[in-house]
Structures are given as structure tokens and as C-alpha cells.
Amino acid sequence: MEDYILREIDRLGEMLLMIARRLGLLDGNKPDYSLTDIKEEFGMAGCPIDLEMLLHQENPVRYLVETEKISDHGLETFIDIIFHSDLDEDRKQALLSDALAYLDGKGYFSFRLHSFSSD
């Protein structure tokens, strides 16, 4: 059972990487896309995360970690995807801060996410 859960966590992370690649995040460019584009990519990839519902959570990072069981790398990729979208800057910074606090607290230092921080 533990192997199955670990495979599912890895599968979600790989799915997020595939979505990031299709949105143009991994080719070195600074992409610009909308939340609608992300929702469409999530749907085409069969991603089990309901983006609309997730963004209405009081603490989306906690939801991803506790409910979706997302890996540290998956969380980093998810925040990267959201950070390059047209979501308002205050929401992006709040998500980024929560993710950095969570990852840093675990000892997982993300150079990529720290480079987005406006602090």
C-alpha cells in the first residue's frame, strides 16, 4: 500500500512537470498565460487538482500537502506554474510565502521559488 501511495505522489509531480513543460515553463522563457490556460492543461493531463476549488481554500499549500499529498518538488512546480499566470500579485505572493515557509521548514530550499520572492 505504501508503494502505491508513493507512486501516486510521484505521478502527480510528473503530471505537474508535464503541464509546466506544455505551458512553456521549462524552456528557459518567461511564459505568460492565464488561469484558464492552466485549468485547460490540468484537464487535458487528467490532473486531479481542481484549481478553482484549490484557490478558494483558506490555505492552499496546506490543502495540497495534506489532502493531495503533493511532494515537495510537486509543490515547487505548482507554485512555479501559478506564479507565471495572470493570478493577481497579492495572491501569488501569499501562495509563494506559504510555500516557502512550508518548504524551508522542512529543510527543502528552493532556489527557484526564492528567486521569485519580492523580499
N, C-alpha and C positions, 0 to 999 in steps of 0.2 A: 504494500500500500504506500509506503514511504517513497519508493522508487517512482510510482505513478504520480504522486504529488510533485516530486521534483521534476519529472518530465513535463508536467503541465505548466509549472512555473517557467521552465526553460522555453517551452513552446510559446508562451505569452511574450517573453522577452524577444524571441526570434521574430515573432509576428510584428512587434513594435519596430524592430530594426528594418524589416521589410517595408513597413509603412514609411518609415523615415527615409529610406532609400528612394522609394517611389515619389515622395514629396520633394526630393532633391536635397535633403539634408546632408547626405554623406558624400557628395561630390565636391565639397570644398566651397560651394557657393553659399551666399546668404539668401535662402529662399524667402518668398513672401507668399503666403497662402492663407485662406480663410478657415474658420472653424468648420464651415460647410465642406470644404475640401477634406479636412481631417475626418469628419463623420463619414463621408463617402469612402475614403480609404479604409477606415475601420470596417465598414460594411462589406466592401469587396474582399477584404482579407479575412472576414469572419471573426474579427476581434470581439471578444465577449464583453468589452467595456462599453457601457452606454455613456458616451461623452457628455450628453446633455444632463443626465442624472448626476454624473460624477461632478460636474462643475457647479451643481447646486448643493452639493454636500457641504456641511459646515467645515469639515476638514478633509479635503480630497486626498491628501497624501496619506493620512491615517486609513482612509477607506481603501485606497489602492494596496497598502501594505497589509492591512488586517483582513479585508474581505476578499480582494482579488489575489492576495498572496504574491504580489509582484516582487521580483528580485530587485536588488539594489541597482544593477545595471539596467533593468527594465524601467525602473523609476527614473533613472537618469535620462534614458532615451525618451520616455514620455514627456518629461519636463522640457527637454530639448525641442520636441515636436511642438508643444504648446507655446513655448517661448518665441518661436518663429511665426506664430499665427497672428491673426488680427484681434485676438482677445485684448481687452483693454489693459493698459500698462500696470495699473494698480493690482488687478487680478493676477497678472503674470508675475509681478514682483512678490505678491503674497504666496503664490504657489512655489516660486523659487526659494523664498526664505524658509518655508515649511520643509521643503525637500532637503535643502542644505542642512537645516537643523537636525533632521532625522538621519541623513547620511553621515554627517560629521559626528553625530552622537554615537554612531555605530563604528566609527573609525574608517569609513569609506569616503576618502577625499576625492571629490570630483573636480578636476581642473576645468573641465568643460563647463560645468554649472557655475563654478566660482567666477569664471570669466564673464558670465552674464550679469553678475551682481553689480548693482549700482553703488554699493557701499564703498 
